[in-house]
Amino acid sequence: MSAELRQTVAIYAHALDELNVPALETVLTEDTTWTFTMPGKPTLGPVTGRVAVLDFIRAGHAARTGRVRHHLGNVVVTTTDAATAEARAYLLQTTNTGEHIQMVSTGVYTFGLRRSDGRWRIAELALALDNAL
């Protein structure tokens, strides 16, 4: 079960960076919620519902310059029961403009996962960034 949960988190990160909406739809619950915190800034969110989250992601991609990568590491999974689990992962976010590679931020992701339609999906996502963007 742990490998399945880690795979869900990995699919999320790859799909987020590639703006692969069909893949994101497979890993997000219909009622997913996202919340972001940054030092010295008001909390962003929650952004509620798959449609709103996908719109949020699209807007973020439109505002980007360069290639952004979300590197997730040190993933720790805690299963609550057969239908719910939590995964925590460190974030290292980079941008590559073709001329320069820059570390943009670090932080901690917390994923609340729920088993739905025979697969694990992200029901809650909280990202606590270590720096303000």
C-alpha positions as CSV (number, residue, x, y, z in Angstrom):
1,M,0.0,0.0,0.0
2,S,2.9,2.4,0.8
3,A,4.2,2.1,-2.8
4,E,0.8,2.9,-4.2
5,L,0.6,6.0,-2.0
6,R,4.1,7.2,-3.0
7,Q,3.2,6.6,-6.7
8,T,0.1,8.9,-6.3
9,V,2.4,11.6,-4.9
10,A,4.9,11.1,-7.7
11,I,2.2,11.2,-10.4
12,Y,0.9,14.5,-8.9
13,A,4.4,16.2,-9.0
14,H,5.0,15.1,-12.6
15,A,1.5,16.0,-13.8
16,L,1.8,19.4,-12.0
17,D,5.0,20.3,-13.7
18,E,3.8,19.1,-17.2
19,L,0.3,20.6,-16.8
20,N,-1.0,17.1,-17.5
21,V,-4.6,17.7,-16.6
22,P,-5.9,14.1,-17.3
23,A,-3.2,12.7,-14.9
24,L,-4.1,15.4,-12.3
25,E,-7.7,14.4,-12.6
26,T,-6.8,10.8,-11.8
27,V,-5.0,11.7,-8.5
28,L,-7.3,14.4,-7.2
29,T,-10.7,13.7,-5.5
30,E,-13.7,15.7,-6.8
31,D,-13.8,17.6,-3.4
32,T,-10.0,18.1,-3.0
33,T,-8.8,21.1,-1.1
34,W,-5.5,22.9,-1.3
35,T,-4.0,25.3,1.3
36,F,-0.7,27.2,1.1
37,T,1.3,29.0,3.8
38,M,4.3,31.2,3.4
39,P,6.2,33.1,6.1
40,G,4.9,36.7,6.4
41,K,2.1,36.2,4.0
42,P,-1.6,35.4,4.4
43,T,-2.7,31.8,4.0
44,L,-3.7,31.1,0.4
45,G,-6.8,29.0,0.2
46,P,-8.3,26.7,0.7
47,V,-8.9,26.2,-3.0
48,T,-11.8,23.8,-2.9
49,G,-12.9,21.3,-5.6
50,R,-11.1,19.6,-8.4
51,V,-12.3,22.2,-11.0
52,A,-11.1,25.2,-8.9
53,V,-7.7,23.5,-8.2
54,L,-7.2,22.8,-11.9
55,D,-8.0,26.4,-12.7
56,F,-5.5,27.5,-10.0
57,I,-2.9,25.2,-11.6
58,R,-3.6,26.5,-15.1
59,A,-3.2,30.1,-13.9
60,G,0.1,29.3,-12.2
61,H,1.4,27.8,-15.4
62,A,0.3,30.8,-17.5
63,A,2.3,33.1,-15.1
64,R,5.5,31.0,-15.3
65,T,8.7,31.8,-17.0
66,G,11.0,28.8,-17.6
67,R,10.6,25.2,-16.7
68,V,9.5,24.6,-13.1
69,R,10.2,21.3,-11.3
70,H,8.7,20.2,-7.9
71,H,11.3,17.8,-6.5
72,L,9.6,15.8,-3.7
73,G,11.8,13.8,-1.3
74,N,11.8,12.0,2.0
75,V,8.2,10.9,1.5
76,V,6.8,9.4,4.7
77,V,3.5,7.6,4.5
78,T,1.1,6.9,7.5
79,T,-1.9,4.9,6.7
80,T,-4.9,5.7,8.9
81,D,-7.1,2.8,7.8
82,A,-7.9,1.0,4.5
83,A,-9.5,4.1,3.0
84,T,-7.4,7.1,4.3
85,A,-3.7,7.9,4.6
86,E,-1.3,10.8,5.1
87,A,1.9,11.4,3.2
88,R,4.5,14.1,4.0
89,A,7.3,15.1,1.6
90,Y,9.9,17.8,1.5
91,L,9.7,20.1,-1.5
92,L,12.6,21.6,-3.5
93,Q,11.3,23.7,-6.3
94,T,13.5,24.8,-9.2
95,T,13.2,26.9,-12.3
96,N,15.2,26.4,-15.5
97,T,15.1,29.2,-18.0
98,G,17.5,27.6,-20.4
99,E,20.2,30.0,-19.4
100,H,19.9,29.8,-15.6
101,I,18.8,27.2,-13.1
102,Q,17.5,28.6,-9.8
103,M,16.3,27.1,-6.6
104,V,12.9,28.9,-6.0
105,S,11.7,27.5,-2.7
106,T,11.7,24.7,-0.2
107,G,8.9,23.5,2.0
108,V,6.8,20.6,3.3
109,Y,3.9,19.0,1.6
110,T,1.2,17.2,3.6
111,F,-1.1,15.1,1.5
112,G,-4.4,13.7,2.9
113,L,-5.2,10.7,0.7
114,R,-8.4,8.8,0.3
115,R,-9.1,5.6,-1.5
116,S,-11.7,6.2,-4.2
117,D,-12.8,4.1,-7.2
118,G,-10.1,1.6,-6.4
119,R,-7.2,4.0,-6.3
120,W,-5.6,6.5,-3.9
121,R,-6.4,10.2,-4.6
122,I,-5.4,13.4,-3.0
123,A,-8.3,14.8,-0.9
124,E,-6.3,17.4,1.0
125,L,-3.1,19.1,0.1
126,A,-1.3,21.5,2.4
127,L,2.0,23.2,1.4
128,A,4.0,25.1,3.9
129,L,6.8,27.0,2.1
130,D,9.9,27.9,4.0
131,N,10.2,31.2,2.1
132,A,7.8,33.8,0.6
133,L,7.8,33.7,-3.2
